[in-house]
Amino acid sequence: MNGLDHEIVELLPRLRRLARALTRNPADADDLAQATVERALVHRGQWRPGTRFDSWMFRIMKNAWIDEARARSRRGAVLAPEAEGERVGDAGAAAVEHRLAVGEVERAMARLPDEQRLAVALVLVDGLSYREAASVLQVPEGTLTSRLVRGRAALLADLGEAAP
């Protein structure tokens, strides 16, 4: 395995997290992560050593999702429902409580407008700097900051209302 392949493998968990934030669907997230890796491998010559590899991959993912969203709107695709029983066999009250909390956050994230959801996912979930996230989204840092502030506020309001 060469250096680029190794970096892709190490980046897979982060790619899957961002894909889940973009698609709001586990199966679609897996497909998007796979499409991102395929595009990166095909276009590996376009990556420049010395630049952020994760930012380059995230930009590929964002563009792949835009392409997919446009294609779906053209063909009127309907997403298949999530398979039932996906988590059969999980045991333990702590695991159930954790899944419920994560589910609340995922639902709150899914209700955010796309541009806010992406900003929150890149900065708060994946830990990119404002500059890096702005580069991935191809927007000025000020635009990213305002999207992030609005996204955080909406999440806090949404999750605050969801708390007992």
C-alpha positions, -999 to 999 in steps of 0.1 A, spaced: 0 0 0 15 34 -10 14 65 11 -17 80 -4 -36 47 0 -25 46 36 -38 81 42 -71 73 26 -75 43 49 -67 64 80 -92 91 69 -121 66 64 -137 71 98 -137 109 94 -151 106 58 -179 84 71 -188 109 98 -189 138 73 -209 116 48 -234 108 75 -238 145 82 -243 153 46 -267 125 36 -286 119 69 -288 83 60 -263 55 68 -266 36 35 -262 68 15 -233 78 37 -215 46 29 -221 51 -8 -209 87 -6 -177 77 12 -171 50 -14 -176 74 -42 -153 99 -26 -125 73 -23 -130 62 -59 -128 98 -71 -97 104 -51 -80 73 -65 -89 82 -100 -77 118 -96 -48 111 -72 -25 131 -95 -44 163 -86 -35 162 -49 -4 183 -42 19 171 -14 23 198 12 -15 206 12 -40 192 36 -50 158 24 -82 157 46 -94 190 32 -88 178 -4 -108 146 4 -136 166 21 -139 189 -9 -142 158 -32 -169 145 -9 -188 178 -9 -187 179 -47 -197 143 -50 -227 150 -28 -237 180 -48 -236 159 -79 -257 132 -63 -282 157 -50 -286 172 -84 -290 138 -100 -316 128 -75 -336 159 -80 -335 154 -118 -347 118 -116 -370 122 -85 -352 95 -66 -368 83 -34 -345 71 -7 -351 36 6 -360 35 43 -333 25 68 -332 -13 72 -351 -24 103 -332 -43 129 -299 -26 121 -288 -27 158 -303 -60 168 -283 -76 196 -270 -44 212 -275 -47 250 -271 -25 280 -289 5 293 -259 28 288 -256 18 252 -293 25 246 -291 59 264 -261 68 243 -278 58 211 -309 79 221 -287 109 228 -268 105 196 -300 100 177 -314 133 191 -282 151 180 -284 135 145 -320 145 141 -312 180 152 -283 182 128 -306 168 100 -330 197 106 -303 223 99 -300 239 65 -273 222 44 -248 250 47 -251 252 85 -250 214 88 -218 212 68 -201 240 88 -210 223 121 -199 189 108 -165 201 96 -156 224 125 -174 209 156 -175 172 147 -144 168 126 -123 194 142 -112 214 112 -101 250 117 -123 277 104 -98 284 76 -97 247 66 -135 243 67 -139 276 47 -115 262 21 -134 229 19 -167 247 14 -151 273 -9 -165 302 11 -149 331 29 -141 325 66 -166 351 76 -194 332 58 -183 300 75 -183 317 109 -218 331 104 -231 297 93 -214 280 122 -229 305 147 -264 301 133 -260 263 132 -248 262 168 -276 284 180 -302 263 162 -288 231 176 -287 244 211 -323 257 208 -334 224 193 -317 202 218 -327 224 247 -363 219 237 -358 182 234 -344 179 269 -369 168 296 
